[in-house]
Amino acid sequence: MFNIITKLNSYDRPLKVEDVVDVFGLSKTTVYRLSESGEMPSAMLGGSRIYDPSALAMWIAIKEPRIAKAHRQLEKEKEDAKDKCS
């Protein structure tokens, strides 16, 4: 099952616009518009826009609590499966 927060947590580096487009399924134009308006957390570094995956995970969890709830449920199911294997 795909979950945005799970996907964001899998990154161990700053994201580029293309990464954010892939994760959220948005167009580049929309990502730039949300970023430039300050709605989506991002930073400018050397003329390029970058995204902290943990900041995006917190942002989407606040914006869409159902996504955060689904992430918690997935994590619980993983733990339960791990406990059954032990």
C-alpha positions in Angstrom: 0.0 0.0 0.0 1.3 3.4 -0.9 1.4 6.2 1.7 2.9 9.6 1.1 4.4 9.9 4.6 6.0 6.4 4.3 7.5 7.4 1.0 8.8 10.7 2.3 10.3 8.9 5.3 12.2 6.7 2.9 14.4 9.6 1.7 17.6 10.4 3.4 18.5 13.5 1.4 16.9 16.8 0.4 14.3 16.4 -2.4 14.3 18.1 -5.7 11.2 19.4 -7.5 11.1 16.2 -9.6 11.0 14.1 -6.4 8.1 16.1 -5.0 6.3 15.8 -8.3 6.8 12.0 -8.1 5.7 11.6 -4.4 2.6 13.9 -4.6 1.6 13.2 -8.2 1.4 17.0 -8.9 2.7 18.9 -11.8 5.9 20.9 -11.6 3.9 24.1 -12.0 1.7 23.2 -9.0 4.7 22.3 -6.9 6.5 25.6 -7.8 3.3 27.6 -7.1 2.7 26.0 -3.7 6.4 26.5 -2.8 6.6 30.1 -3.9 3.4 31.0 -2.1 4.9 29.5 1.1 2.1 26.9 1.3 4.5 24.0 0.8 7.7 24.0 2.9 10.8 24.5 0.8 14.1 26.4 0.7 16.2 28.0 -2.0 19.8 26.8 -2.2 22.1 28.0 -4.9 19.2 29.0 -7.1 17.5 25.6 -6.8 14.4 24.8 -4.7 14.9 22.0 -2.3 12.5 20.2 0.1 13.1 18.6 3.5 11.2 15.3 3.4 10.5 15.4 7.1 9.1 18.9 6.8 6.9 17.7 3.9 5.7 14.7 6.0 4.7 17.0 8.9 3.1 19.5 6.4 0.9 16.8 4.7 0.1 15.2 8.1 -1.3 18.5 9.3 -3.0 19.4 6.0 -4.6 15.9 5.6 -4.9 14.1 8.9 -6.4 11.0 7.1 -3.0 10.5 5.5 -1.3 10.6 8.9 -3.9 8.2 10.3 -3.3 5.8 7.3 0.5 6.0 8.0 0.1 5.1 11.6 -2.1 2.2 10.7 0.5 0.9 8.2 3.2 1.2 10.9 1.1 -0.7 13.4 0.4 -3.5 10.8 4.2 -3.7 10.2 4.9 -4.0 13.9 2.1 -6.6 14.4 3.5 -8.7 11.5 7.0 -8.4 12.9 5.8 -9.5 16.3 4.1 -12.6 14.8 7.4 -13.6 13.1 9.3 -13.4 16.3 
